[in-house]
Amino acid sequence: MFSLGPEIKGKIQKLAEEASRQEGCELYDWEYVGGRSGPVLRVYIDRETQPVSIDDCANVSRCLNLLLDAEDLLDQAYELEISSPGLERPLRQAWHFSKALGQSVQVKLTEPLSSPEGRKIKSLRGVLTDLQGENLVLQGEGQTWTLPMSSVQKANTLFVFPGSEDKKTKGKRGRL
C-alpha cells in the first residue's frame, strides 16, 4: 500500500540528499511508511561537526518540500518528517556501521547463533570493534563475535552514560 518503486526511491534519495546538502547537513537515512492518517516520508539528517538543531530540521523540511512538490513524485497525500537519527541511531548501511566503530551497539539477527555454552543467541550487545569486508566484529563480556552484515535484521547504537554499567545487559541470557 505504501511501497515505492526503485525509480521513485532513487529520486527521493537524490532530492533528500540535495535538500540536506543545501542546508549544511547530510542525509543519514529515510523511510516511507504508513502512519495513522496515511503515508509518512521520514527523513533523518546528521551533521559531521555539531548536533542537528530544530532549525536544521525546519530548513531541510522547507527545502525538501519544495523539491518534492516540483517533482510531484508521490501520487497521494503524505506527511513529511525531518529529524536527527538520535543517540541510539539505526544502523542499516555499511557506512552507518563504519561511523559507529568503537561504540556500543545492539544487533538483532535473522538466525540465532550458538554461544560457546550452547545457548541460542538472537540479539547481541557489545562494542563494534571492526569491519572486515562484509562482516561486523563485536566485543562484549570477553567474547568476540564476527557476524556477516547479511545476518543482521536490525541494528542500532546504544547510548551508555560514561562510567556507568549498561544495566540493560546485566543478567540477560543470550545477550552481551
Secondary structure, DSSP 8 states (H G I E B T S, - for coil): -----HHHHHHHHHHHHHHHHHTT-EEEEEEEEEETTEEEEEEEEE-SSS---HHHHHHHHHHHHHHHHHHT--SS--EEEEE---TT-B--SHHHHHHTTTSEEEEEEEEEEE-TTS-EEEEEEEEEEEEETTEEEEEETTEEEEEEGGGEEEEEE----TTS--TTTTT-TT--
